[in-house]
Amino acid sequence: MKHFLLKNGERKEFAHMEMMGIINVTPDSFFAGSRTADTQAAVERADRLIQEGASFIDVGGESTRPGAEKVEIREEIGRVCPVIEGIRRRHPEVLLSVDTYNAETAEAAVAAGVDIINDISGLTFDENMAAVAAKTGVPVILMHTGGRPDVMQNDPHYDDVVQEVHDYLQRQIDYAVASGISREKIIIDLGIGFGKTFEHNMTLLRNIDRFADLNCPQLLAVSRKTFIGALLDEKDPADRLYGTIAVTLYGQMHGIEMARVHDVKENYDAVRMMEALR
């Protein structure tokens, strides 16, 4: 498996797939189980996710589900920074990421204690994001998205989804490096469910090995998403846990380093069991 460098130069290596637990400080994220009403509830959710095996915690203050409305930056900062500070005080060892495409939010989050910027736009929505990442020295997660959350599911089209997503990620890696971000501080995410149809998502997953030549650790972010519900005929995200675990194990079999999940214990137990059997 691959590695990345932290802000302090420490090398983060992966002996096995690791879990990134999701905390949404939002009222409208698509899965109610990840929503937290206030800072205290969010910090307590982090306590539980870490106890269950998460080595990463991803904190977001704006829903990026299809059709989501934009949140003002000051409100986003006010949601995520107190949570980040609270988790950091209680868990200095855990790696924290902020789920944002706003450079101002990212910079405030790093000051509050975040280790990683998780940008769903791959540094494209905010022209200042690359500069913030380079200046602060934290790693970045570059995701492919088919557009802004409010319009990305409006008839997405690709001639060759695998090649186009691959080319996009290569371009954004090159752009990040040209902007002063170390090549060893880049993680990639295929953006499953972001500006893609069911078939696009399934095709990307079936061809997940095609992205190994980008030589970056990969984050698999599929937890309870719509494509799982479409295949299993489960309209409620609350009923998509088992489908999620299946995709997590598929990612593990293909050497994916990280899984971003709502349900850490269930996914991590499955990964540990599979690892013991291989």
C-alpha positions as a Markdown table, in Angstrom:
| # | Residue | x | y | z |
|---|---|---|---|---|
| 1 | Met | 0.0 | 0.0 | 0.0 |
| 2 | Lys | 1.0 | 3.6 | -0.5 |
| 3 | His | 1.8 | 6.4 | 1.9 |
| 4 | Phe | 1.4 | 10.2 | 2.4 |
| 5 | Leu | 3.3 | 12.8 | 4.4 |
| 6 | Leu | 1.8 | 14.8 | 7.2 |
| 7 | Lys | 2.4 | 18.5 | 7.8 |
| 8 | Asn | 5.2 | 17.8 | 10.2 |
| 9 | Gly | 6.9 | 15.5 | 7.6 |
| 10 | Glu | 5.9 | 12.3 | 9.4 |
| 11 | Arg | 5.2 | 9.5 | 7.0 |
| 12 | Lys | 1.7 | 8.0 | 7.2 |
| 13 | Glu | 1.9 | 4.4 | 6.0 |
| 14 | Phe | -0.8 | 1.9 | 5.5 |
| 15 | Ala | -0.4 | -1.7 | 6.6 |
| 16 | His | -4.1 | -2.3 | 6.0 |
| 17 | Met | -7.2 | -0.4 | 5.0 |
| 18 | Glu | -8.0 | 2.2 | 7.6 |
| 19 | Met | -11.3 | 3.8 | 8.5 |
| 20 | Met | -12.3 | 7.5 | 8.2 |
| 21 | Gly | -15.3 | 8.2 | 10.4 |
| 22 | Ile | -17.8 | 10.8 | 9.2 |
| 23 | Ile | -19.1 | 13.7 | 11.3 |
| 24 | Asn | -21.6 | 16.1 | 9.7 |
| 25 | Val | -22.3 | 19.3 | 11.6 |
| 26 | Thr | -25.3 | 19.9 | 9.4 |
| 27 | Pro | -29.0 | 19.6 | 9.5 |
| 28 | Asp | -29.4 | 18.2 | 6.0 |
| 29 | Ser | -26.8 | 15.6 | 5.3 |
| 30 | Phe | -28.4 | 12.6 | 3.4 |
| 31 | Phe | -27.9 | 10.1 | 6.2 |
| 32 | Ala | -29.5 | 11.2 | 9.5 |
| 33 | Gly | -27.2 | 9.0 | 11.5 |
| 34 | Ser | -24.2 | 11.2 | 10.7 |
| 35 | Arg | -25.8 | 14.5 | 11.6 |
| 36 | Thr | -24.9 | 16.2 | 14.9 |
| 37 | Ala | -26.9 | 19.0 | 16.4 |
| 38 | Asp | -24.1 | 20.8 | 18.3 |
| 39 | Thr | -20.5 | 20.7 | 19.2 |
| 40 | Gln | -20.8 | 18.5 | 22.2 |
| 41 | Ala | -22.8 | 15.9 | 20.2 |
| 42 | Ala | -20.2 | 15.9 | 17.4 |
| 43 | Val | -17.3 | 15.5 | 19.8 |
| 44 | Glu | -19.1 | 12.6 | 21.5 |
| 45 | Arg | -19.8 | 11.0 | 18.1 |
| 46 | Ala | -16.0 | 11.3 | 17.4 |
| 47 | Asp | -15.3 | 9.6 | 20.7 |
| 48 | Arg | -17.4 | 6.6 | 19.7 |
| 49 | Leu | -16.0 | 6.4 | 16.1 |
| 50 | Ile | -12.4 | 6.5 | 17.4 |
| 51 | Gln | -13.2 | 3.8 | 20.0 |
| 52 | Glu | -14.7 | 1.7 | 17.2 |
| 53 | Gly | -11.5 | 1.9 | 15.2 |
| 54 | Ala | -11.4 | 5.1 | 13.2 |
| 55 | Ser | -7.9 | 6.5 | 12.7 |
| 56 | Phe | -9.3 | 9.4 | 10.7 |
| 57 | Ile | -12.2 | 11.7 | 11.4 |
| 58 | Asp | -13.7 | 13.8 | 8.7 |
| 59 | Val | -15.7 | 16.9 | 9.8 |
| 60 | Gly | -18.0 | 18.7 | 7.4 |
| 61 | Gly | -20.2 | 21.8 | 7.9 |
| 62 | Glu | -22.0 | 21.8 | 4.6 |
| 63 | Ser | -23.9 | 19.0 | 3.0 |
| 64 | Thr | -22.6 | 18.1 | -0.4 |
| 65 | Arg | -25.4 | 15.6 | -1.3 |
| 66 | Pro | -27.0 | 16.1 | -4.7 |
| 67 | Gly | -29.2 | 19.2 | -4.7 |
| 68 | Ala | -27.7 | 20.6 | -1.4 |
| 69 | Glu | -27.9 | 24.3 | -0.9 |
| 70 | Lys | -24.7 | 26.3 | -0.3 |
| 71 | Val | -23.9 | 27.4 | 3.3 |
| 72 | Glu | -22.3 | 30.8 | 4.0 |
| 73 | Ile | -18.6 | 30.5 | 4.8 |
| 74 | Arg | -18.8 | 32.2 | 8.2 |
| 75 | Glu | -21.5 | 29.7 | 9.2 |
| 76 | Glu | -19.5 | 26.8 | 7.9 |
| 77 | Ile | -16.5 | 27.9 | 9.9 |
| 78 | Gly | -18.7 | 28.4 | 13.0 |
| 79 | Arg | -19.9 | 24.8 | 12.7 |
| 80 | Val | -16.7 | 22.9 | 12.1 |
| 81 | Cys | -14.0 | 24.8 | 14.0 |
| 82 | Pro | -15.4 | 24.3 | 17.5 |
| 83 | Val | -15.8 | 20.6 | 16.7 |
| 84 | Ile | -12.3 | 20.2 | 15.4 |
| 85 | Glu | -10.9 | 22.0 | 18.5 |
| 86 | Gly | -12.9 | 19.7 | 20.8 |
| 87 | Ile | -11.9 | 16.5 | 19.1 |
| 88 | Arg | -8.2 | 17.6 | 18.9 |
| 89 | Arg | -8.1 | 18.3 | 22.7 |
| 90 | Arg | -9.5 | 14.9 | 23.5 |
| 91 | His | -7.8 | 12.9 | 20.8 |
| 92 | Pro | -4.4 | 14.3 | 19.8 |
| 93 | Glu | -3.4 | 11.1 | 18.1 |
| 94 | Val | -6.3 | 11.0 | 15.6 |
| 95 | Leu | -5.9 | 12.4 | 12.1 |
| 96 | Leu | -8.6 | 15.0 | 11.4 |
| 97 | Ser | -9.8 | 16.2 | 8.0 |
| 98 | Val | -12.1 | 19.0 | 7.1 |
| 99 | Asp | -14.7 | 18.4 | 4.3 |
| 100 | Thr | -14.8 | 21.7 | 2.5 |
| 101 | Tyr | -14.2 | 23.3 | -0.9 |
| 102 | Asn | -13.8 | 26.8 | 0.6 |
| 103 | Ala | -10.2 | 28.0 | 1.1 |
| 104 | Glu | -11.2 | 30.3 | 4.0 |
| 105 | Thr | -12.9 | 27.5 | 5.8 |
| 106 | Ala | -9.9 | 25.2 | 5.2 |
| 107 | Glu | -7.4 | 27.7 | 6.5 |
| 108 | Ala | -9.5 | 28.3 | 9.7 |
| 109 | Ala | -9.8 | 24.5 | 10.2 |
| 110 | Val | -6.1 | 24.0 | 9.9 |
| 111 | Ala | -5.6 | 26.7 | 12.5 |
| 112 | Ala | -8.1 | 24.8 | 14.7 |
| 113 | Gly | -6.1 | 21.6 | 14.4 |
| 114 | Val | -7.0 | 19.8 | 11.2 |
| 115 | Asp | -4.4 | 17.6 | 9.5 |
| 116 | Ile | -5.9 | 17.1 | 6.0 |
| 117 | Ile | -8.1 | 19.2 | 3.6 |
| 118 | Asn | -10.8 | 17.0 | 1.9 |
| 119 | Asp | -11.9 | 19.0 | -1.1 |
| 120 | Ile | -14.7 | 17.5 | -3.1 |
| 121 | Ser | -13.9 | 19.8 | -6.0 |
| 122 | Gly | -10.3 | 18.7 | -6.3 |
| 123 | Leu | -9.1 | 22.3 | -5.9 |
| 124 | Thr | -11.4 | 23.7 | -8.6 |
| 125 | Phe | -14.3 | 25.5 | -6.8 |
| 126 | Asp | -12.1 | 28.0 | -4.9 |
| 127 | Glu | -9.1 | 29.4 | -6.7 |
| 128 | Asn | -7.3 | 30.0 | -3.4 |
| 129 | Met | -7.6 | 26.5 | -2.1 |
| 130 | Ala | -4.3 | 25.2 | -3.6 |
| 131 | Ala | -2.4 | 28.2 | -2.2 |
| 132 | Val | -3.9 | 27.5 | 1.3 |
| 133 | Ala | -2.9 | 23.9 | 1.2 |
| 134 | Ala | 0.6 | 24.8 | 0.0 |
| 135 | Lys | 1.0 | 27.5 | 2.6 |
| 136 | Thr | -0.3 | 25.4 | 5.5 |
| 137 | Gly | 1.6 | 22.2 | 4.4 |
| 138 | Val | -1.3 | 19.8 | 5.1 |
| 139 | Pro | -2.1 | 16.9 | 2.8 |
| 140 | Val | -5.1 | 17.2 | 0.4 |
| 141 | Ile | -7.7 | 14.8 | -0.8 |
| 142 | Leu | -8.5 | 15.5 | -4.4 |
| 143 | Met | -11.9 | 14.3 | -5.5 |
| 144 | His | -13.5 | 14.2 | -8.9 |
| 145 | Thr | -16.9 | 15.8 | -9.1 |
| 146 | Gly | -19.2 | 16.4 | -12.1 |
| 147 | Gly | -20.2 | 19.9 | -10.9 |
| 148 | Arg | -21.4 | 21.8 | -7.9 |
| 149 | Pro | -23.7 | 19.8 | -5.6 |
| 150 | Asp | -26.9 | 21.7 | -6.6 |
| 151 | Val | -26.5 | 20.8 | -10.3 |
| 152 | Met | -24.1 | 17.8 | -10.5 |
| 153 | Gln | -26.8 | 15.2 | -11.0 |
| 154 | Asn | -28.5 | 17.0 | -13.8 |
| 155 | Asp | -27.9 | 14.5 | -16.6 |
| 156 | Pro | -24.2 | 13.7 | -16.1 |
| 157 | His | -22.5 | 12.4 | -19.3 |
| 158 | Tyr | -19.1 | 10.9 | -20.1 |
| 159 | Asp | -17.8 | 9.3 | -23.3 |
| 160 | Asp | -15.5 | 7.1 | -21.2 |
| 161 | Val | -16.0 | 7.7 | -17.5 |
| 162 | Val | -12.9 | 5.8 | -16.3 |
| 163 | Gln | -10.5 | 7.6 | -18.7 |
| 164 | Glu | -12.1 | 11.0 | -18.1 |
| 165 | Val | -12.0 | 10.7 | -14.3 |
| 166 | His | -8.4 | 9.4 | -14.5 |
| 167 | Asp | -7.3 | 12.3 | -16.7 |
| 168 | Tyr | -9.0 | 14.8 | -14.4 |
| 169 | Leu | -7.3 | 13.4 | -11.4 |
| 170 | Gln | -3.9 | 13.5 | -13.2 |
| 171 | Arg | -4.5 | 17.1 | -14.2 |
| 172 | Gln | -5.4 | 18.1 | -10.6 |
| 173 | Ile | -2.4 | 16.2 | -9.2 |
| 174 | Asp | -0.2 | 18.1 | -11.6 |
| 175 | Tyr | -1.9 | 21.4 | -10.7 |
| 176 | Ala | -1.4 | 20.8 | -7.0 |
| 177 | Val | 2.3 | 20.0 | -7.4 |
| 178 | Ala | 2.7 | 23.2 | -9.6 |
| 179 | Ser | 1.0 | 25.1 | -6.8 |
| 180 | Gly | 3.5 | 24.0 | -4.3 |
| 181 | Ile | 1.8 | 21.0 | -2.7 |
| 182 | Ser | 4.2 | 18.0 | -2.3 |
| 183 | Arg | 3.4 | 15.0 | -4.5 |
| 184 | Glu | 3.6 | 13.0 | -1.3 |
| 185 | Lys | 0.8 | 15.0 | 0.3 |
| 186 | Ile | -1.9 | 14.0 | -2.2 |
| 187 | Ile | -4.7 | 11.5 | -1.7 |
| 188 | Ile | -7.3 | 10.8 | -4.5 |
| 189 | Asp | -11.0 | 10.0 | -4.4 |
| 190 | Leu | -12.9 | 8.9 | -7.5 |
| 191 | Gly | -16.0 | 10.8 | -6.4 |
| 192 | Ile | -18.5 | 8.0 | -6.4 |
| 193 | Gly | -22.0 | 9.5 | -6.5 |
| 194 | Phe | -20.8 | 13.0 | -7.5 |
| 195 | Gly | -22.0 | 13.9 | -10.9 |
| 196 | Lys | -22.4 | 10.3 | -12.0 |
| 197 | Thr | -25.2 | 7.9 | -12.9 |
| 198 | Phe | -25.5 | 4.4 | -11.4 |
| 199 | Glu | -23.7 | 2.9 | -14.4 |
| 200 | His | -20.9 | 5.5 | -14.1 |
| 201 | Asn | -20.4 | 4.6 | -10.4 |
| 202 | Met | -20.4 | 0.9 | -11.1 |
| 203 | Thr | -18.0 | 1.2 | -14.0 |
| 204 | Leu | -15.5 | 3.2 | -11.9 |
| 205 | Leu | -15.6 | 0.7 | -9.1 |
| 206 | Arg | -15.2 | -2.2 | -11.5 |
| 207 | Asn | -12.1 | -0.5 | -12.9 |
| 208 | Ile | -10.7 | 0.8 | -9.6 |
| 209 | Asp | -7.3 | -0.8 | -10.4 |
| 210 | Arg | -6.9 | 1.7 | -13.4 |
| 211 | Phe | -6.1 | 4.5 | -10.9 |
| 212 | Ala | -3.2 | 2.7 | -9.2 |
| 213 | Asp | -0.8 | 4.3 | -11.7 |
| 214 | Leu | -1.5 | 7.7 | -10.2 |
| 215 | Asn | 0.6 | 6.6 | -7.3 |
| 216 | Cys | -1.5 | 8.2 | -4.6 |
| 217 | Pro | -3.3 | 6.7 | -1.6 |
| 218 | Gln | -6.9 | 6.3 | -2.5 |
| 219 | Leu | -10.0 | 7.1 | -0.4 |
| 220 | Leu | -13.1 | 5.0 | -1.0 |
| 221 | Ala | -16.2 | 7.1 | -0.1 |
| 222 | Val | -19.3 | 5.1 | -0.9 |
| 223 | Ser | -21.0 | 4.8 | 2.5 |
| 224 | Arg | -24.8 | 4.4 | 2.2 |
| 225 | Lys | -24.9 | 6.2 | -1.2 |
| 226 | Thr | -27.7 | 6.1 | -3.7 |
| 227 | Phe | -26.1 | 3.7 | -6.1 |
| 228 | Ile | -26.1 | 1.0 | -3.3 |
| 229 | Gly | -29.8 | 1.7 | -2.7 |
| 230 | Ala | -30.5 | 1.5 | -6.4 |
| 231 | Leu | -28.9 | -1.9 | -6.7 |
| 232 | Leu | -30.4 | -3.4 | -3.6 |
| 233 | Asp | -33.8 | -1.6 | -3.9 |
| 234 | Glu | -33.2 | 0.2 | -0.6 |
| 235 | Lys | -34.6 | 3.8 | -0.8 |
| 236 | Asp | -33.7 | 4.7 | 2.8 |
| 237 | Pro | -30.0 | 5.3 | 3.4 |
| 238 | Ala | -30.5 | 3.7 | 6.9 |
| 239 | Asp | -31.0 | 0.3 | 5.1 |
| 240 | Arg | -27.7 | 0.4 | 3.0 |
| 241 | Leu | -25.2 | -0.8 | 5.6 |
| 242 | Tyr | -24.6 | -4.3 | 4.2 |
| 243 | Gly | -24.2 | -3.0 | 0.7 |
| 244 | Thr | -21.7 | -0.5 | 2.0 |
| 245 | Ile | -19.7 | -3.2 | 3.8 |
| 246 | Ala | -19.6 | -5.2 | 0.6 |
| 247 | Val | -18.1 | -2.3 | -1.4 |
| 248 | Thr | -15.6 | -1.6 | 1.5 |
| 249 | Leu | -14.4 | -5.2 | 1.3 |
| 250 | Tyr | -14.2 | -5.0 | -2.5 |
| 251 | Gly | -12.0 | -1.9 | -2.1 |
| 252 | Gln | -9.8 | -3.7 | 0.5 |
| 253 | Met | -9.3 | -6.6 | -2.0 |
| 254 | His | -8.1 | -4.1 | -4.5 |
| 255 | Gly | -5.6 | -2.4 | -2.1 |
| 256 | Ile | -7.5 | 0.7 | -1.3 |
| 257 | Glu | -5.9 | 2.5 | 1.7 |
| 258 | Met | -8.9 | 4.3 | 3.3 |
| 259 | Ala | -12.6 | 4.0 | 3.6 |
| 260 | Arg | -14.8 | 7.0 | 4.5 |
| 261 | Val | -17.8 | 5.5 | 6.4 |
| 262 | His | -20.7 | 6.4 | 8.7 |
| 263 | Asp | -20.4 | 3.0 | 10.5 |
| 264 | Val | -16.9 | 2.4 | 11.6 |
| 265 | Lys | -17.3 | -0.7 | 13.8 |
| 266 | Glu | -19.2 | -2.7 | 11.2 |
| 267 | Asn | -16.9 | -1.8 | 8.3 |
| 268 | Tyr | -13.7 | -2.2 | 10.4 |
| 269 | Asp | -14.7 | -5.5 | 11.8 |
| 270 | Ala | -15.4 | -6.8 | 8.3 |
| 271 | Val | -12.0 | -5.5 | 7.0 |
| 272 | Arg | -10.2 | -7.1 | 10.0 |
| 273 | Met | -11.9 | -10.4 | 9.5 |
| 274 | Met | -11.1 | -10.4 | 5.8 |
| 275 | Glu | -7.5 | -9.5 | 6.4 |
| 276 | Ala | -7.1 | -12.4 | 8.8 |
| 277 | Leu | -8.5 | -14.8 | 6.2 |
| 278 | Arg | -6.3 | -13.8 | 3.3 |
